[in-house]
Amino acid sequence: MTTHDNDLYAAIAAQVAQYAHVDVGDDVIDKVLMALTIGLRDAVPGAEFANISLVEDGKVVSIAVTEPIAAQIDEIQADLDTGPCLMAAWEQHHMIIEDYSVDDRWPRFAEEVMDRTPVRSTISFQLYREPTSMGALNIHAVRPNVFDDRDIAVGGAFATQAAMALHVGTRQGQFEQALASRDLIGQAKGILMQDYALDADGAFDMLRRLSQDTNTKLVDLARRVVATSRQADT
C-alpha cells in the first residue's frame, strides 16, 4: 500500500470514528446507523441522499434515512419487485449505477426512479448477503457519473461499520421495526390522499415537507396523522 493509500484510509478512519460516536441509550444502534448514513453522505462529494436497505423474503424497507428521497428509491423497488437490492445474486461488495438514463439492467426501475425522483446515480455497498435476505448501504446523487474510486473506498469503510452495528442490533429486529414504520407511513399517505385529493407522490411530498418544517421524524409525523384520523372517526 502506498503512502497516498495510507493517508486516504487514515482520513476515512477518522471520518468513520467521528460519525460513529453517539451517546449510549436504548436506541443506540439506530443512532449509530443514522450517524453513519449522514457521515457517508457528507464524506462523499456529490452525494445528497443516503440510507440502508434491508431485504427479507423479497420485502424491501429503509432505515437510517437521511432524506425521504432515499427511502423512495426503496419504495420503487418494492412496488416493482425489481432493482439492485432484489437481484438473485449480488456477488460484488459494491454496485454502481453511474447513470440511470443509460443503465439497462433494471429498465423499469431506472425509468421510475427518473420519473419520480431527481436521483441520477447510486452506489450500493453490500452489508450482508444470505439466501433470503440482504442489506445495503446506499448513497445517491442528482448528477450522473459523480462517484470515483475514492468514494468507493470511503463507502466501504462506512459499510463495514454499518454491518457491524446491524449484527450487534440483530438484523431481524431492525427489519421488523422498519417494516412497521413503512406500513405506518403508508397509512398516513392513504389518509392524506383521501382528505386532500392527492395522489401517492403528492401525499408523500406533503409528509416530507411537514416533517422538515416541524423538525419531526417522518415516522413520528405519520403516527400523529394516523392517530388524529382515528380520533376523528370515533
Residue pairs with C-beta under 8 A, 6 or more apart in sequence:
1 9
8 150
8 153
9 153
9 157
12 43
12 153
12 154
12 157
13 157
15 39
15 43
15 154
15 157
15 158
16 36
16 39
16 157
16 158
16 161
18 39
19 35
19 36
19 38
19 39
19 40
19 42
19 43
19 158
20 32
20 35
20 36
20 39
20 161
21 35
22 28
22 31
22 32
22 35
23 31
25 31
29 165
29 166
29 168
29 169
29 174
30 63
30 64
30 169
32 161
32 165
33 52
33 63
33 64
33 162
33 165
33 166
33 169
33 174
34 64
36 64
36 137
36 158
36 161
36 162
36 165
37 50
37 51
37 52
37 64
37 65
37 66
37 137
37 162
38 50
38 66
39 158
40 47
40 50
40 137
40 139
40 154
40 155
40 158
41 47
41 48
41 49
41 50
41 66
41 139
43 154
43 158
44 139
44 147
44 151
44 154
44 155
45 146
45 151
46 141
46 143
46 146
46 147
46 151
47 139
47 140
47 141
47 146
47 147
47 151
48 67
48 140
48 141
48 142
49 66
49 67
49 69
49 70
49 119
49 139
49 140
50 64
50 65
50 66
50 70
50 137
50 138
50 139
50 140
51 62
51 63
51 64
51 65
51 66
51 70
51 71
51 73
51 74
51 137
51 138
52 62
52 63
52 64
52 127
52 135
52 136
52 137
52 138
52 162
52 166
53 60
53 61
53 62
53 74
53 77
53 85
53 124
53 135
53 136
53 138
54 60
54 61
54 62
54 63
54 133
54 134
54 135
54 171
54 174
54 175
54 178
55 85
55 86
55 133
55 134
55 135
56 132
56 133
56 172
56 175
57 132
57 133
58 81
58 86
59 78
59 179
60 74
60 75
60 77
60 78
60 83
60 85
60 86
61 74
61 78
61 175
61 178
61 179
61 181
61 182
62 70
62 71
62 74
62 75
62 178
62 182
63 174
63 177
63 178
64 162
65 71
65 218
68 204
68 207
68 208
68 211
68 218
69 117
69 118
69 119
69 140
70 138
70 140
71 218
72 116
72 117
72 204
73 113
73 117
73 119
73 122
73 138
73 140
74 85
76 83
76 109
76 112
76 113
76 116
76 117
77 83
77 84
77 85
77 86
77 109
79 112
80 108
80 109
80 112
82 106
82 108
82 109
83 106
83 109
84 90
84 95
84 97
84 105
84 106
84 109
84 122
84 124
84 136
85 124
85 134
85 136
90 126
90 129
90 134
92 126
93 125
93 126
93 156
93 159
94 123
94 124
94 125
94 126
94 152
94 155
94 156
94 159
95 123
95 124
95 126
95 136
96 121
96 122
96 123
96 124
96 147
96 152
97 103
97 110
97 121
97 122
97 123
98 121
98 144
98 145
98 147
99 120
99 121
99 144
99 145
100 110
100 113
100 114
100 119
100 120
100 121
100 122
100 144
101 110
101 114
101 120
101 144
103 110
104 110
113 119
114 120
116 201
118 142
119 140
119 141
119 142
120 141
120 142
120 143
120 144
121 140
121 141
121 143
121 144
121 145
121 146
121 147
122 138
122 139
122 140
122 141
123 138
123 139
123 147
123 151
123 152
123 155
124 136
124 137
124 138
125 136
125 137
125 138
125 155
125 156
125 158
125 159
126 134
126 135
126 136
126 159
127 134
127 135
127 136
127 137
127 159
127 162
127 163
127 166
128 134
128 135
128 163
128 166
128 167
128 171
133 171
133 175
135 163
135 166
135 171
137 155
137 158
137 159
137 162
139 147
139 151
139 155
141 147
166 174
181 219
181 222
184 219
184 222
184 223
184 226
185 204
185 207
185 218
185 219
185 222
187 222
187 225
187 226
188 203
188 207
188 221
188 222
188 223
188 225
188 226
189 200
189 203
189 204
189 207
189 222
190 203
191 225
191 226
191 229
192 198
192 203
192 206
192 207
192 225
193 199
193 200
193 202
193 203
195 229
196 202
196 203
196 206
198 206
207 218
207 221
207 222
207 225
208 218
210 216
210 221
211 217
211 218
211 221
214 221
216 224
